[in-house]
């Protein structure tokens, strides 16, 4: 229901809304059908994962942090283990690093194809949605063959990986990439030539490179505005120093450019996967890591499918972390939606939001508590526990 404030109408979308797969609350101020103001309210699915890590061991947290996001679970685990291994002063074997990178690129393919379907659905293009999700099963089957799982892969252990690639699996992966590459060429042709689709994307949500820098955009959202930022290139990690990652850029900065960048990134992932399989190092899969991690702190940065994923990890010499802070790319990109929404029609908002590939569950970290007097305060862990007990009593 719209609220009227003076001569302005405010249209709320969410937190429960049929167009949203996760709970988020948006308010759009409109003049007729034109958006004149926008705001976003997050925090509906805050799960307290960061706090929960402080009560679990370094090994237990590996499986907890993998569940921050169901779409990019492996990259969260990889960011975590790379940081912990740096604190422990150990390096995983080259073969393990290659398998980590291989899985990360397979996950990127999975994520981008999933996003393509969701974004097409928001545009009313359900044929593209069904085709892209059908083809996504190819990479999900490959990930299941490699890891035993289709969502939370559990590839990483501290000091390496627990899965390996044999000749039969290598052939399966290469066959799958050949099929997906052919299908991706078709999708690229569709999103760049279909007149109805282009009417929903071309010239919508334009963000210049300067705006992207100012708003702190990351990942394909920034690269579609001509910002050459990719952690795999800027600060290579795992096996990326051994492969040549090519940054995919576009200059238009609109929704159409974001589609083109993500689809062209699929071609780059196919190339990287083939390169890794052709040059897979021999050797062990893991090295031993002490149960207690030496005191210290570090930052771990990786390129998730949505953009830069940032982990701050602090150890106090025990078998549990003192602090883990996670900053996901969605948090950086939400501001671009609010900034670019103004001036567009209300009907463009679902597509504009889908264009950044948002993830609410992996973004939400805290909730601001405001009492009846309008004052806000910081809750302690005991306050939160007490509130939970009283709420569900």
C-alpha positions in Angstrom: 0.0 0.0 0.0 1.3 3.4 -0.9 1.7 6.1 1.7 1.1 9.7 0.9 3.3 12.4 2.5 2.2 15.8 1.4 2.2 15.6 -2.4 4.5 12.6 -2.5 3.6 9.0 -2.7 5.9 6.4 -1.2 5.6 2.9 -2.7 7.0 0.1 -0.4 8.3 -3.1 -1.9 9.0 -5.9 0.7 10.0 -7.3 3.0 7.4 -9.9 2.0 6.7 -9.5 -1.7 6.2 -12.0 -4.6 8.9 -10.4 -6.6 11.6 -10.8 -3.9 13.1 -14.2 -3.2 14.6 -12.9 0.0 13.3 -10.3 2.5 14.4 -6.7 1.8 12.5 -3.5 2.2 12.6 -0.8 -0.4 10.8 2.5 -0.5 10.4 4.4 -3.7 9.0 8.0 -3.7 7.2 8.5 -7.0 5.7 11.3 -9.0 3.2 9.4 -11.2 5.3 6.5 -12.5 8.6 8.2 -12.2 10.9 7.5 -9.2 12.0 10.6 -7.4 13.6 9.1 -4.4 14.7 5.6 -3.1 15.9 4.0 0.1 16.7 0.5 1.2 16.3 -1.1 4.6 18.4 -4.3 5.2 18.8 -6.7 8.1 15.8 -9.0 8.0 17.8 -12.2 7.7 20.7 -11.3 10.1 21.8 -14.7 11.4 24.6 -13.8 13.8 27.1 -15.9 11.9 30.1 -13.6 12.7 29.4 -13.8 16.4 28.8 -17.6 16.2 32.3 -18.1 14.8 33.8 -16.9 18.1 32.4 -20.0 19.9 33.5 -22.5 17.3 36.9 -23.9 16.4 38.8 -23.0 13.3 37.7 -26.2 11.6 34.1 -25.9 12.6 34.0 -22.4 11.3 35.0 -23.7 7.9 31.6 -25.3 7.5 29.7 -22.5 9.2 31.1 -19.8 6.9 30.4 -21.8 3.8 26.8 -21.3 4.6 26.9 -17.5 4.6 25.7 -17.8 1.0 24.3 -20.8 -0.9 25.2 -19.6 -4.3 28.9 -18.7 -3.6 29.6 -21.0 -0.7 33.0 -22.1 -2.0 34.4 -18.6 -2.3 33.5 -17.8 1.3 35.3 -21.0 2.5 38.3 -20.2 0.2 38.6 -16.6 1.6 38.5 -18.0 5.1 41.1 -20.8 4.6 43.5 -18.5 2.8 43.4 -16.1 5.7 43.8 -18.7 8.4 46.6 -20.4 6.5 48.4 -17.0 6.2 48.1 -16.6 10.0 49.3 -20.2 10.5 52.3 -19.6 8.2 51.5 -22.5 5.9 50.9 -22.7 2.2 48.5 -25.3 0.6 50.2 -27.4 -2.0 50.0 -26.2 -5.7 47.6 -29.0 -6.7 45.2 -28.0 -3.8 45.4 -24.3 -4.9 44.6 -25.3 -8.5 41.6 -27.3 -7.4 40.3 -24.5 -5.2 40.6 -22.1 -8.2 38.9 -24.6 -10.5 36.0 -25.0 -8.1 35.8 -21.2 -7.8 35.4 -20.8 -11.6 32.9 -23.6 -11.8 31.0 -21.8 -9.0 31.2 -18.5 -11.0 29.6 -20.2 -14.0 26.9 -21.6 -11.8 26.2 -18.2 -10.2 26.2 -16.2 -13.5 23.8 -18.7 -15.1 21.5 -18.6 -12.1 21.6 -14.7 -12.2 20.8 -14.7 -15.9 17.6 -16.7 -15.3 16.5 -14.6 -12.3 17.1 -11.3 -14.1 15.3 -12.6 -17.2 12.4 -13.6 -15.0 12.2 -10.1 -13.6 12.0 -8.8 -17.2 9.1 -11.2 -17.9 11.4 -13.2 -20.2 10.6 -16.6 -18.7 11.8 -18.6 -21.8 15.3 -17.3 -21.2 14.8 -18.0 -17.5 13.9 -21.7 -18.1 16.6 -22.3 -20.7 19.4 -20.8 -18.6 18.4 -22.7 -15.5 18.2 -25.9 -17.6 21.7 -25.4 -18.8 22.8 -24.5 -15.2 22.2 -28.2 -14.3 25.3 -29.0 -16.4 27.7 -27.2 -14.1 25.8 -28.3 -11.0 26.2 -31.9 -12.1 29.9 -31.3 -12.6 30.2 -29.8 -9.1 28.4 -32.8 -7.7 30.7 -35.2 -9.4 33.7 -33.2 -8.1 32.6 -32.6 -4.6 29.6 -34.8 -3.8 27.4 -31.8 -3.3 25.4 -29.4 -5.5 25.3 -26.3 -3.1 27.7 -26.4 -0.2 30.7 -28.1 -1.8 33.0 -28.6 1.3 36.0 -28.7 -0.9 38.4 -26.9 1.4 40.2 -28.0 4.5 42.7 -26.0 6.5 45.9 -26.6 4.5 44.4 -27.8 1.3 41.4 -29.6 -0.2 39.8 -33.0 0.2 38.8 -33.7 -3.4 40.8 -34.6 -6.5 40.4 -34.5 -10.2 41.0 -37.7 -12.2 41.1 -38.2 -15.9 37.5 -39.3 -16.2 36.3 -36.2 -14.3 38.6 -34.0 -16.3 36.9 -35.2 -19.5 33.5 -34.7 -18.0 34.3 -31.1 -17.1 35.8 -30.3 -20.5 32.7 -31.8 -22.2 30.4 -29.7 -20.0 32.4 -26.5 -20.8 32.1 -27.1 -24.5 28.3 -27.5 -24.2 27.9 -24.4 -22.0 30.1 -22.3 -24.2 27.9 -23.0 -27.2 24.8 -22.2 -25.2 26.4 -19.0 -23.8 27.0 -17.7 -27.3 23.2 -18.1 -27.9 22.4 -16.1 -24.7 24.8 -13.3 -25.6 23.1 -13.0 -29.0 19.7 -12.9 -27.3 20.5 -10.2 -24.8 22.1 -8.0 -27.4 19.6 -8.4 -30.3 16.1 -9.0 -28.8 14.3 -5.7 -29.2 11.8 -6.3 -26.3 14.6 -7.3 -23.9 16.8 -4.3 -25.0 13.8 -2.0 -24.3 14.0 -3.1 -20.7 17.7 -2.8 -20.3 19.3 -0.3 -22.7 19.7 3.1 -21.1 18.3 1.9 -17.8 20.3 2.6 -14.6 23.2 4.2 -16.3 26.2 4.6 -13.9 29.4 6.3 -15.0 32.8 5.1 -14.0 33.2 8.1 -11.7 29.9 7.3 -10.0 30.9 3.6 -9.7 34.1 4.7 -8.0 32.3 7.1 -5.7 29.6 4.6 -4.7 32.2 1.8 -4.2 30.7 -0.6 -6.7 32.5 -3.9 -7.2 32.4 -6.9 -9.5 30.5 -7.0 -12.8 28.5 -4.0 -11.6 31.6 -1.9 -11.6 33.2 -3.5 -14.7 30.1 -2.7 -16.7 30.8 1.0 -16.1 34.4 0.7 -17.3 36.1 0.2 -13.8 38.9 -2.3 -14.2 38.7 -3.8 -10.8 39.1 -7.6 -10.2 40.9 -9.1 -7.2 42.0 -12.0 -9.3 44.1 -9.5 -11.3 44.8 -6.8 -8.7 45.9 -9.2 -5.9 46.1 -12.7 -7.3 45.5 -15.6 -4.8 45.4 -19.4 -4.8 46.3 -20.5 -8.4 45.4 -17.3 -10.1 49.1 -16.1 -10.3 49.7 -19.0 -12.6 46.9 -18.1 -15.1 46.3 -15.0 -17.1 42.9 -13.6 -16.0 41.5 -11.1 -18.5 39.2 -8.4 -17.1 35.9 -8.1 -19.0 34.8 -4.5 -19.3 31.9 -2.4 -20.9 31.6 1.3 -21.0 27.8 2.0 -21.3 27.2 1.4 -17.6 23.5 0.5 -18.0 21.6 -2.7 -17.4 22.4 -4.0 -20.9 26.1 -3.6 -20.2 25.8 -5.6 -17.0 24.2 -8.4 -18.9 26.9 -8.4 -21.5 29.7 -8.3 -18.9 28.4 -11.2 -16.9 27.8 -13.3 -20.0 31.2 -12.5 -21.4 32.7 -13.4 -18.0 31.3 -16.9 -18.6 33.6 -17.3 -21.6 36.6 -16.2 -19.5 35.7 -18.8 -16.9 35.5 -21.5 -19.5 38.9 -20.6 -20.7 40.4 -20.5 -17.2 38.9 -23.9 -16.3 40.5 -25.4 -19.4 43.8 -23.8 -18.6 43.8 -25.2 -15.1 42.9 -28.7 -16.2 45.6 -28.6 -18.9 48.2 -27.5 -16.3 47.1 -29.2 -13.1 50.1 -29.6 -10.8 51.1 -33.0 -9.4 51.6 -33.6 -5.7 49.8 -33.7 -2.4 46.4 -32.3 -1.6 47.0 -30.9 1.9 49.5 -30.0 4.5 49.1 -30.1 8.3 47.8 -27.0 10.1 48.1 -26.7 13.9 44.8 -26.8 15.9 45.8 -23.5 17.5 46.5 -20.6 15.2 49.2 -18.1 16.3 48.1 -14.7 17.6 47.7 -12.1 14.8 45.3 -10.6 12.4 45.0 -10.6 8.6 42.8 -9.6 5.7 41.8 -12.0 3.0 40.4 -10.7 -0.3 38.9 -12.8 -3.1 36.8 -12.2 -6.2 33.4 -13.7 -5.6 30.9 -13.9 -8.6 29.3 -10.6 -7.4 32.6 -8.9 -6.7 35.2 -8.4 -4.0 34.7 -10.5 -0.9 36.5 -9.3 2.2 37.4 -11.3 5.3 39.1 -9.8 8.4 40.4 -12.6 10.7 41.9 -12.1 14.2 43.5 -14.9 16.2 44.5 -14.9 19.8 46.6 -18.1 19.9 43.7 -20.4 20.8 41.7 -23.0 18.8 39.0 -20.4 18.2 39.0 -17.0 16.4 38.7 -13.8 18.4 37.0 -12.0 15.6 35.9 -12.6 12.0 34.4 -9.8 9.9 32.8 -10.5 6.5 32.1 -7.8 4.0 30.2 -9.1 1.0 29.9 -7.5 -2.5 26.2 -7.0 -2.2 26.7 -4.4 0.6 28.9 -2.3 -1.8 26.5 -2.6 -4.7 23.2 -1.8 -3.0 24.0 1.9 -3.0 24.2 1.9 -6.8 20.5 0.8 -7.0 19.3 3.7 -4.8 21.5 6.2 -6.7 20.5 5.1 -10.2 16.8 4.5 -9.6 15.9 8.2 -9.6 14.4 9.3 -12.9 13.3 5.8 -14.0 9.8 4.3 -14.0 8.6 2.2 -11.1 8.3 -0.8 -13.4 12.1 -0.7 -14.0 12.9 -1.2 -10.3 12.8 -5.1 -10.2 15.2 -5.3 -13.1 17.4 -2.6 -11.7 17.7 -4.5 -8.5 18.3 -7.8 -10.2 21.0 -6.2 -12.3 23.5 -6.2 -9.3 22.7 -9.8 -8.5 21.8 -9.0 -4.8 22.1 -11.5 -2.0 20.4 -10.4 1.2 21.3 -13.4 3.4 25.0 -13.0 2.9 24.8 -9.2 3.2 22.9 -8.8 6.5 25.1 -8.3 9.5 23.5 -6.2 12.1 20.2 -4.5 13.2 19.9 -1.1 14.7 17.6 -1.2 17.7 15.6 2.0 18.4 13.6 2.2 21.6 10.2 3.9 22.1 11.9 7.3 22.7 13.7 7.2 19.4 17.1 6.5 20.9 19.4 3.8 19.4 21.9 1.7 21.4 24.3 -1.2 20.8 23.1 -4.6 22.1 25.5 -6.9 23.8 25.5 -10.6 23.1 23.6 -11.1 26.4 21.0 -8.6 25.4 20.4 -10.5 22.1 20.2 -13.9 23.9 17.7 -12.5 26.4 15.6 -10.9 23.6 15.5 -14.2 21.7 14.4 -16.1 24.8 11.6 -13.6 25.6 10.4 -13.5 22.0 10.1 -17.3 21.5 9.0 -18.2 25.1 
